Amino acid sequence: MLWVFIFLAVLAAAGAAFAFLVSRFYRLGPVKALAGGSKKRRLAIGVLCVVLLFAAAWLAMGSMNALVCMIHLVLFWLLCDLLFWCVRRLRGRSPGRNAAAALAFAVTAVYLSAGWVLANRVWRTDYTVETGKETGSLRIVHFADSHIGTTFDGEGFARYVAEMQALSPDVVLITGDYVDDDTSKADMEAACAALGTLQTTYGVYFSFGNHDKGYFNNDRRGYDGDDLIAELGKNGVTVLQDESVLLDDRFYIVGRQDASEDTRGTARAPIGELVHGLDRGKFIIVMDHQPGDYENEAAAGVDLVLSGHTHGGQLIPITYVGEWIGQNDRTYGMETRGSTRFIVTSGISDWALWFKTGCKSEYVVIDVKGK
């Protein structure tokens, strides 16, 4: 639902952006000069400028990233127009429309360059979780939303796995959207092979996200959810689908099916059912891709819930749309409800987009401190 809303909003914004940019190019001095005084030619040149600009961005970055660039150009051009209007009101004159256009292009380039770095560079984020349970010390490395093939391919993913290994994790937890509908089979296999190099105390565990099983005909990418399970298993990764495992007789890992299973004709188990019969004296970690079931998870009395899915809000100003429409309980970071800690990661990569302006790409290190 959230991504449908965002997609429709982006399409509407794209139409408005096209009309706005045509109107702005129409007013520029060089366009007037080329048109030779003809309003029809000015309009035609304005349309051509926008079409060529979008086509160049599309060829360089793909359609979604081209739309992001165009929409940001519109926003900054509007701000520059407003700035120059204020200057004109205060001083009686301003640099003019050509200068406003140049400034808008420059600001857009700088802003989105920073957004590219925030999306394509991966940071480490640390949390400490204290518990009164006899869990001892436990180091968890958690990541989600690798969407292999967007900002790095399967081989590129291996360098981040090496960084995780250097942290000496006790356990690695992957909360979904490991691959995407556009992830090639070769990249999927290379990424899974990278996970196979991890040496941990308790292993590597995976729960599904909404993209992993594919939304479209899987002939497009050459594998399905079962093939992904097999490849992960071949490389020592345990896939949990509404299942739990007790490790070292001191903590549980519960892997939930993704909430999107409801749209695939199946239903995932309620969290209360999944933890029924578990020893509540032991630390219970839940992997749930979408952070949208906080009330029930807190009521179930689990200790820690790890999620992704939101990409940290991805872009300003749509950062908190998921919370505003009731799709997500949290967009990013850690919070406590009752005795339950919830952590949402912004993801180690992105779905389709090369830019993050409201957050940064990351993997998460969680040090659990118990008795």
N, C-alpha and C positions, 0 to 999 in steps of 0.2 A: 504493500500500500504506500509506504513512504517513498520508495523509488518511483512508483507510478506518479505520485504527486509531484516529485521533483522533476521528472521527465516532462510532464505537461507544463509545469511552471517554466522550465527552460525553453520549451517550444514557443510558449507565449512571449517570453522575454526576447527570444530570437526574432520573432516577427516585429516586435516593437523596436528592437535594436536596429534592424534593417531599415525601417522607415526613418528612424532618427538619424542614422549615419548618412543616408541619402540626402536628407534635408541639410545636414551640416556641410557635406561636400558641395552641395548645390550653391552654398553661400561663399565658398572660398574664392579668393582672388584669382588663382591660376585657372580654376574651372570657368570662371566668368570670362577670362581672357581667351581660353580655348573655344568657348561657345560663341564668341563674337557677337554677343548681345541677344542671342536666341534663347528664350526660356526653355524650349523643348530640348535643344541641344544641351543646355546646362543640366536638365533633369536626366537626360540619357547618359551624360558623362558622370554624373553623381551616382547613378545606378551601376554603371560599369566599374567605377572606382571601388564601390562596396563589394560587388561580385568578385572582382579580381583579388581584393584584399582577403575576403573569406576563402576563396579558392586556394590562395597561397598558403594560408594557415591550415586549411584542411589537408593539403598535400604534405605539409610538414609535420602535422601533429594529429591528424584524424578529425572527424566531424565534431565529437564532443569537446575536445580541447580547443578547436577553432571557435565553437560557440562560447566557451568560457572566455576566450580572449576578446571576442567581439563585444560581449556583454560588459566586460570590465572596461573596455574602451569607451563604451557609451556612458557608463557611470562616471568615469573620470572626466570625460568631455563635458558632461553636465556640470560637474563641480568646477571645472575650469571656466565654463561660461558664467557660472554664478560668481566666482571669484572676480572675474574681469568686470562683471556688471557692478559689483560692490566697489571696485576700484574706480570705475567710471563715475559712480554716484558720489564718491568721496573727493575725487580729484578733478572731475570734469572731463577726463579722457582716460583711455586704457589702450594697451598694445594692439587690440583688434582681434578679429576672428582667426586670421592665419596664425597668430601667436598662441591663441587658445588651443587650436588644433595641434600645433607642435608640442605644447606643454602636455596635452592629454595623451599623445602618443608616447612621450618620454616617461610620464608617470606610470602609464600602463605597463611599459616595458620593464621598468624598475620593480614595480610591485609584483608582477607575475614572475619575474626572474627570482625574486625572493621566495615566492610560492613554489617555484620549481625546486629550489634547494630544500625547502621544508618537506616536500613530498619525496624527493629522490635520495636525500641523505637520511640515514637511519640512526636515531639516537637511542640511548639506553635510559630507561626511567626506573627509579628504585622506589620500592615501598617496604615498610616494615609492619608486620601484623603480629600483635602480641595476643597470646591466649593463655588462659589458666589451665588448659588441658595438658596432659603429659605427652606432649608431641615432641619435645626437645627442639632442636634447631633444624630447620628445613629450608633449603633454598630452591625456589621455583623460578624457572624461566618460562615466561608466558608470551605467546604472540598470536596474532590473528590477522586475517585479511591480507595475506601475501599476494593473492590474485596473480599468481605466477605469470609473467609475460607483460605486465603493465610497466612497472618501473625497473624491473630486473627479470632476467630469464632464469631458467633452472640452474645454469652454471653460476650466474651472478648471485643467486640465493645462497650458494655454498659458502661465500665469504662471511655472510651473517651467521650461518651455522657455526663457522669456526670461531667467531666472536662469542657466541653463546657457550661453546665448549670451553673457552678460556675462563669462563666464570665459574667453572666447576659446579654445575647445577646438580641437585639431587634428583630432580625430575623436570621434564620439559612438557608443557601443556599447550596444545594448539586448539584454539577455539574457532575453527571454521573459516570458510572462504579461502581455503588453502589454494584452490585453483578456481578458474572462471570458465565461462562458456567459450572464451577465446583462447584458453591455455592449450597449447599443442600437446600431443601425447609425448613427444620427445622432451619438452620442458617439464611436464608432470613427472616423467620417469627420472630425469636428472635431479629435480628437486627432492624427490623421495630418496634417491641414492645419497644425496647430501645429508638427509636426516639419519641415514644408516651409519654415518660416521660418528654420531654422538655417543659419548661414553658417560653414562649417568648412573647414579646409585639405584634408582627405581624405574628407569625407563622413560619412554616418550609416549604420550597419550593424545588422542585426537578425537574431537567431536565435530559433527558436520555443521556447516553454515548453509545459507540459502542458495549459494552458487555452486557448491561442490558437486552436486548430483546433476547439474545442468538444467537449464530452463527450456532448452530447445532440443531439436533432434541431435542426439549425441554422435550421429555420423559426421557432424560438422567438425568435432574435435577428435573423434576416433576412439573414445572410451566413455564409460559411464561410471556411476558411483561404485559399482561392484569392482570394476577394474582398478579404481583408485584405492579401495579397501585392500585389494590383493597386492598392489604395489607398495602401499604403506606397510602391510604385514611382512612383505618380503624384506623390508629394511628395518624390521624390529619395532615398528610403531603399532601400538595397541589402539584399535578403534572402539570407542564406547558409544553405543546407540541405546539410550535409556538403560544403561547398565552401570554397575558400580564395582569397584575393586578395592579390597583392603590390602594395604601395603605395610609390611614390617609390623603388623599388629598395632599400629599407632595412628594411621590416618587413612581416610577413604578418598578416592576420586570417583565422582559421579559424572558421567558424560551424558548429557541430554540430547535427544534428537532436536533438530532445529524447529522453531515455530512454523516454518514454511511447510512442514509436513502436512499441516492441516489443509493446505491448498493442493497437495499432491494426492489426496484421497485417503490418506492415513492420518492417524492422530498420535501425537506423542503422549507419553504417560505423564500424569500430574506429578509434580515434585514430591508431594506428600506420599504418593505411592512408591516413588523411587527410593525414598529414605526410610520407609517403614521397615522396622526390624533391624536397622543399623544401630550399632552401639554408640549412643550419644555421648559417651565419655571419650570418644576418639574424635579427632579433628576431621571435619567433613568439608571437602572442596568440591564445588560444583562447576562444571564447564557448560556454559549456556551461551551460544553465539550471540543471540539478540538480547539486549538488556531490557526485557519487557515483562518480567514476571517477578518483580521484586517483592510485592506484597505476599505472594504465596511462598516464595523462597525464604523470606524472613519468618513467616509463620511456621515453616517447616523446621526452623531452628538450625539450619546449616551454618557453618562457620565462615565460609569464604565462597563467593561466586565470581567467576571470571568470564568476561564477555568481550566482544569486539563489535563488529557490524556497523557502528556509527561513523567510522573513520574520523572520530574526534570532532564531527561537525563539518569537516572538509573545507567549506568556503564561507567566509563572511559575505553576506549577512544571513545565510541559511543555516548557520551553525546549530541552532536549537529547534529547528523545525520539527524534528522527530519527537521532542518533548512537548512542543506546543500542540501537536495533533494527537498526542497520547500514544504514539507508537513506541517510544522509548521512555524508560524510567530515568535514565541518565545518559548524557552524551559522552562524557569523558571523566576520568579520574576515580577517586575513591570516596565512598561514603559508608556510613554505618546506619543500619536500621535494626533496632533491637540488639540482638547479639550477633548479627550477621554483617560481615564486611563485603562490600561490592566494589569491584574494580573493573572499569571499562578502558580498554586500550584503544588508541587512535589507529592502530594497525601498522604493520611493517611496510605496507605498500598501499595501493589504491585500486579501485575499480574504474577502469577506463581513463580516469583523469590523471594528469601529470602535475597538478598543482594542489597545494594545501595552503590556505591563508588563515585558517582559524586554529591551526594546531601543527603538529609535525609528525612524521613517521617514526615509529619506535618499536622496540620490544621491551618487555617489562621483566624486572627482577624483583621477586617478592621474598623477603626473608621472614619466615615465620619463627617467632620466639615463644616457645612453650616451656613448661616445667621440665 
